[in-house]
Amino acid sequence: MITKNLYEQLDRMDILPWQAPLVEIGKAKFHSLCGHLYKSHLAYQNVARQLFESSDFPSINIEKEILAFYYYEQALFAKKIGDIDKFNYCLQTGKRLTTISKFILAFDVQLEILRTMTDPTTFDNLEKSIMRLEESGINTLASVGWRTAAIIAKHNRDYPRANLYYQNSLNIAQKFKLRFLINQIYLAMAVMNFEIGNQKSSIELLNSIDPFDTLDPIVCSRNEVQALMAEKEGRYEESMQLVHKALDISLQLDHVVMVPDEAFYLGDKYEKHFKDLDRAEHYYRIGYEHAIRYAEHGIYLTGDRKRVVDAYTNLLQSKSKSVPQTGMSMHPFSFAKGRPWRDIKDIFQHQLLIYHGQTTSNSRALASKLSMPPTTLYSLQTRLKKRGYELPSGDMSQGDDIHEVHEFINGHEHLSWEEINAIFEREMIHYLYEKYGYNKQRMANILELSYPALINKTRELTQVDEHFLPN
């Protein structure tokens, strides 16, 4: 683990201009290891600017190797925050750039991890790639590889295999005194033991964790597991106290994964168990505000980030007056069945303009409310008119004839144009995926999308997502 002292030395190093990206990668890695994930994300963005704006590299080979290093570390960060598509892209891109044999082995292990995450029959290939790391003396990565393989096996409920891999990982970490990894392995093993009902072993493993300091993110993860244990035994007050303490640390870290996760847990318990909607709103809002800030800087709204945003907007909707309905109550997405994807998006965007137009005096005010440039709004209105969608003038009121999608818009009315469209697309794809019987080929045909395009849109729906339990 990079020490704080070493981090402080990075800014004082006498380096050449082309070496600056290496220093920034070191800083980003340090922040990631310490749990400062948002700060790490910003640091990686700074690295990208330096790399793609610089032309001072001594040779094309050095430039390629530095780029490969950037892509490798960016891939690991993407995996940590749950961006599997970026994880894959960075690995594929980085491996093509490097010619260093040991570095290629590191890329190979990560690519085998990615493959095994979706195809559990490839464990043998993953084992071989990790063994090659060991044979090459790359012990830290080998230990990480075994631990990750164990987590994948655990996800697939192959507990004997998971236990074997955890032991392999722990043996290496203990032999080379890799304290950071030892803590991570103990945590992951504790999660597995909790899942299979071996609470005594889980507690012993959690007690074996030796944090580096009070802001070590392992403390938050340990609290989370202890909270789940308390909840399982009906000790809700204790469970909430543990997550409160975890959230206090996560907020100081600005931890991209833990803040929305823990805020959702607290909000959900206050809403559904304690029936305290005001406190539920408070914690949902914490998660929402952090998730939206992360999204504004390029971190996708997936997993618990999406979950807490939806929970917050849904709670606000339930506390506000309901949308007037005519006739039978319908699902807000029912209009989409049987329609191509282009028409679905056009209808939604048309109704979104109508909805917000009821409370705005002109197009400039409407653009401001939706946080979009007036020129973009004008182009959108022109496109919709060409496709036959009438945009009423004045207050844009449609009288009593209210489209069912307004129920969805009402629950997300405070979001920007980009934010609400992103949430709409994910939720609509989920809705149609269920309605079309989880048949992607049929769904692609009805939506008039290419099969690869639909696979990309449904990728999040088929990813393994274990809420709250840390890896």
ZAMARGU-4260 file (C-alpha; in steps of 0.2 Angstrom, whole numbers, plus 5000, padded with zeros to 4 digits):
<rodrens>
0) 5000/5000/5000 | 5006/5017/4996 | 5010/5027/5012 | 5005/5044/5016 | 5023/5049/5017
5) 5026/5043/4999 | 5011/5052/4993 | 5017/5068/5000 | 5034/5065/4991 | 5026/5064/4974
10) 5023/5083/4973 | 5041/5086/4978 | 5049/5075/4965 | 5060/5082/4952 | 5053/5075/4936
15) 5052/5079/4917 | 5036/5085/4909 | 5032/5068/4901 | 5034/5060/4918 | 5020/5070/4926
20) 5006/5058/4921 | 5015/5044/4931 | 5015/5055/4946 | 4996/5059/4944 | 4992/5040/4942
25) 5001/5037/4958 | 4991/5050/4967 | 4975/5043/4959 | 4980/5025/4965 | 4983/5032/4982
30) 4966/5040/4984 | 4958/5024/4978 | 4967/5013/4990 | 4962/5025/5004 | 4944/5025/5000
35) 4944/5043/4993 | 4935/5037/4977 | 4928/5053/4971 | 4945/5061/4973 | 4953/5047/4964
40) 4941/5048/4949 | 4945/5067/4947 | 4964/5063/4948 | 4961/5050/4934 | 4952/5063/4923
45) 4967/5074/4926 | 4979/5060/4920 | 4968/5058/4904 | 4970/5076/4900 | 4989/5076/4903
50) 4991/5060/4892 | 4981/5066/4877 | 4987/5084/4877 | 5005/5080/4879 | 5018/5077/4865
55) 5034/5077/4875 | 5036/5059/4877 | 5054/5053/4873 | 5048/5039/4861 | 5032/5031/4855
60) 5036/5016/4865 | 5037/5025/4881 | 5021/5034/4877 | 5012/5018/4874 | 5018/5010/4890
65) 5012/5025/4900 | 4996/5024/4892 | 4994/5006/4895 | 4998/5009/4914 | 4984/5022/4914
70) 4972/5011/4906 | 4976/4996/4918 | 4974/5007/4933 | 4958/5015/4926 | 4951/4998/4923
75) 4954/4993/4941 | 4945/5009/4947 | 4931/5006/4935 | 4928/4989/4942 | 4928/4995/4959
80) 4914/5007/4956 | 4904/4994/4946 | 4907/5001/4928 | 4910/4984/4920 | 4909/4991/4902
85) 4923/5003/4906 | 4933/4990/4915 | 4932/4979/4899 | 4936/4994/4887 | 4951/4999/4897
90) 4958/4982/4898 | 4956/4978/4880 | 4964/4995/4875 | 4978/4994/4887 | 4984/4977/4883
95) 4986/4981/4865 | 4998/4995/4870 | 5010/4986/4881 | 5025/4974/4876 | 5031/4971/4894
100) 5028/4952/4897 | 5024/4954/4915 | 5012/4968/4912 | 5003/4957/4899 | 5001/4944/4912
105) 4992/4957/4923 | 4980/4962/4909 | 4977/4943/4906 | 4972/4940/4924 | 4960/4954/4924
110) 4952/4949/4907 | 4950/4931/4913 | 4941/4938/4929 | 4929/4948/4918 | 4926/4932/4907
115) 4923/4921/4923 | 4911/4934/4930 | 4899/4930/4916 | 4904/4912/4912 | 4908/4902/4928
120) 4914/4887/4917 | 4930/4897/4914 | 4938/4895/4932 | 4951/4884/4925 | 4958/4897/4914
125) 4957/4910/4928 | 4967/4898/4939 | 4981/4896/4926 | 4982/4915/4923 | 4984/4918/4942
130) 4997/4904/4943 | 5007/4912/4930 | 5008/4928/4940 | 5014/4918/4955 | 5028/4910/4944
135) 5033/4927/4938 | 5035/4933/4956 | 5020/4945/4955 | 5014/4941/4972 | 5002/4955/4976
140) 4992/4954/4960 | 4992/4935/4962 | 4984/4937/4980 | 4972/4949/4973 | 4968/4937/4959
145) 4964/4923/4970 | 4953/4934/4981 | 4943/4940/4966 | 4941/4922/4960 | 4935/4917/4977
150) 4922/4931/4977 | 4916/4926/4959 | 4915/4908/4966 | 4905/4914/4981 | 4893/4923/4970
155) 4890/4907/4961 | 4887/4898/4978 | 4903/4887/4974 | 4908/4888/4992 | 4922/4874/4992
160) 4930/4882/4978 | 4928/4900/4985 | 4936/4893/5002 | 4951/4886/4992 | 4954/4902/4983
165) 4953/4913/4999 | 4966/4902/5007 | 4977/4903/4992 | 4975/4922/4993 | 4978/4923/5012
170) 4994/4912/5011 | 5002/4924/4999 | 4997/4939/5008 | 5003/4933/5025 | 5019/4926/5018
175) 5023/4944/5011 | 5015/4953/5025 | 5003/4962/5014 | 4992/4969/5028 | 4980/4979/5017
180) 4976/4963/5007 | 4975/4952/5023 | 4961/4964/5029 | 4952/4963/5013 | 4953/4944/5013
185) 4946/4943/5030 | 4932/4954/5026 | 4927/4944/5010 | 4928/4928/5020 | 4917/4935/5034
190) 4904/4939/5021 | 4904/4922/5014 | 4903/4914/5031 | 4888/4926/5035 | 4880/4920/5019
195) 4881/4902/5024 | 4875/4904/5042 | 4892/4902/5050 | 4891/4918/5061 | 4904/4913/5074
200) 4918/4911/5060 | 4911/4928/5052 | 4913/4937/5069 | 4931/4930/5072 | 4936/4935/5055
205) 4929/4953/5057 | 4938/4954/5074 | 4954/4949/5065 | 4954/4965/5054 | 4967/4977/5058
210) 4962/4995/5051 | 4976/5007/5046 | 4967/5021/5054 | 4950/5027/5059 | 4946/5033/5041
215) 4951/5016/5033 | 4937/5011/5022 | 4938/4993/5029 | 4930/5000/5045 | 4914/5005/5035
220) 4914/4988/5027 | 4916/4979/5043 | 4902/4989/5051 | 4891/4985/5036 | 4893/4966/5039
225) 4890/4968/5057 | 4874/4978/5054 | 4867/4964/5043 | 4871/4952/5057 | 4862/4963/5069
230) 4847/4965/5057 | 4846/4947/5055 | 4843/4944/5073 | 4831/4958/5074 | 4842/4971/5083
235) 4837/4985/5071 | 4843/4999/5083 | 4861/4992/5084 | 4861/4989/5065 | 4856/5007/5062
240) 4870/5013/5073 | 4883/5003/5064 | 4878/5010/5047 | 4877/5028/5054 | 4895/5026/5060
245) 4900/5019/5043 | 4891/5033/5034 | 4900/5046/5044 | 4917/5039/5038 | 4911/5036/5020
250) 4905/5055/5019 | 4923/5060/5025 | 4930/5049/5012 | 4918/5054/4998 | 4917/5036/4994
255) 4908/5034/4978 | 4901/5016/4982 | 4898/5017/5001 | 4889/5034/5003 | 4874/5030/4991
260) 4874/5012/4998 | 4874/5016/5016 | 4862/5031/5014 | 4850/5020/5005 | 4851/5007/5018
265) 4846/5020/5032 | 4833/5028/5021 | 4825/5012/5017 | 4825/5006/5035 | 4818/5023/5042
270) 4804/5022/5028 | 4799/5004/5029 | 4803/4998/5046 | 4802/5013/5057 | 4789/5023/5047
275) 4799/5039/5049 | 4797/5047/5032 | 4806/5063/5037 | 4822/5054/5042 | 4820/5043/5027
280) 4820/5058/5016 | 4835/5065/5025 | 4846/5050/5021 | 4839/5047/5004 | 4843/5065/5000
285) 4861/5062/5006 | 4863/5047/4994 | 4854/5056/4980 | 4865/5072/4981 | 4881/5062/4981
290) 4875/5051/4967 | 4870/5065/4956 | 4886/5074/4959 | 4896/5059/4954 | 4885/5057/4938
295) 4888/5075/4933 | 4907/5070/4933 | 4905/5055/4923 | 4901/5041/4935 | 4886/5031/4929
300) 4870/5030/4940 | 4870/5011/4942 | 4868/4999/4957 | 4865/5008/4973 | 4868/5025/4965
305) 4853/5022/4955 | 4843/5014/4969 | 4845/5029/4981 | 4841/5041/4967 | 4825/5032/4963
310) 4820/5030/4982 | 4822/5048/4985 | 4812/5054/4970 | 4798/5040/4974 | 4797/5046/4992
315) 4795/5064/4987 | 4782/5059/4975 | 4772/5049/4988 | 4773/5064/5000 | 4767/5076/4987
320) 4749/5077/4979 | 4746/5063/4967 | 4744/5066/4948 | 4726/5068/4942 | 4721/5052/4933
325) 4707/5048/4921 | 4699/5032/4919 | 4708/5016/4925 | 4725/5018/4933 | 4738/5012/4921
330) 4757/5009/4922 | 4766/5025/4917 | 4776/5015/4904 | 4761/5005/4897 | 4761/5016/4881
335) 4777/5009/4875 | 4771/4991/4872 | 4773/4986/4854 | 4781/5003/4849 | 4799/5005/4841
340) 4812/5013/4852 | 4813/5029/4842 | 4794/5032/4845 | 4795/5028/4863 | 4808/5041/4866
345) 4799/5054/4855 | 4783/5052/4865 | 4792/5053/4882 | 4802/5069/4877 | 4786/5076/4869
350) 4776/5073/4886 | 4791/5079/4896 | 4791/5096/4887 | 4772/5097/4889 | 4773/5093/4908
355) 4786/5106/4911 | 4778/5119/4899 | 4763/5120/4911 | 4774/5129/4924 | 4785/5140/4912
360) 4781/5155/4903 | 4792/5153/4887 | 4805/5142/4879 | 4820/5151/4887 | 4812/5147/4905
365) 4809/5129/4900 | 4827/5127/4894 | 4833/5134/4910 | 4822/5123/4921 | 4828/5108/4912
370) 4846/5113/4912 | 4848/5113/4894 | 4855/5126/4881 | 4840/5135/4872 | 4848/5130/4856
375) 4846/5112/4861 | 4828/5114/4865 | 4825/5123/4849 | 4832/5108/4839 | 4822/5096/4849
380) 4806/5105/4846 | 4810/5106/4828 | 4813/5087/4827 | 4797/5083/4836 | 4786/5095/4825
385) 4794/5086/4810 | 4788/5069/4817 | 4771/5075/4820 | 4771/5080/4838 | 4761/5096/4842
390) 4769/5107/4855 | 4755/5118/4862 | 4759/5137/4864 | 4756/5147/4879 | 4755/5137/4895
395) 4755/5121/4885 | 4741/5114/4895 | 4732/5099/4888 | 4717/5100/4899 | 4711/5084/4907
400) 4719/5073/4894 | 4734/5068/4904 | 4747/5055/4897 | 4751/5041/4909 | 4769/5044/4908
405) 4766/5060/4918 | 4766/5050/4933 | 4784/5045/4930 | 4789/5063/4926 | 4780/5069/4942
410) 4792/5058/4952 | 4807/5065/4944 | 4802/5083/4939 | 4817/5091/4948 | 4830/5082/4937
415) 4838/5090/4922 | 4834/5085/4905 | 4849/5073/4904 | 4846/5065/4921 | 4828/5061/4918
420) 4831/5054/4901 | 4845/5043/4907 | 4833/5036/4921 | 4819/5034/4910 | 4829/5024/4897
425) 4835/5012/4910 | 4818/5010/4919 | 4809/5008/4902 | 4821/4995/4896 | 4819/4985/4912
430) 4800/4987/4910 | 4800/4981/4892 | 4812/4967/4896 | 4800/4960/4908 | 4785/4963/4897
435) 4793/4954/4882 | 4797/4938/4893 | 4816/4942/4894 | 4817/4937/4876 | 4831/4949/4869
440) 4829/4944/4851 | 4810/4947/4851 | 4813/4963/4861 | 4826/4969/4848 | 4814/4966/4834
445) 4799/4975/4841 | 4810/4990/4847 | 4819/4990/4829 | 4836/4990/4837 | 4851/4980/4832
450) 4854/4965/4844 | 4871/4971/4849 | 4863/4988/4854 | 4850/4979/4864 | 4863/4969/4873
455) 4872/4985/4878 | 4856/4992/4885 | 4851/4977/4895 | 4869/4973/4901 | 4865/4981/4918
460) 4849/4971/4920 | 4859/4954/4919 | 4874/4959/4930 | 4876/4951/4947 | 4872/4965/4960
465) 4873/4960/4978 | 4865/4975/4987 | 4875/4981/5002 | 4886/4965/5005 | 4904/4971/5002
470) 4916/4960/4992
</rodrens>
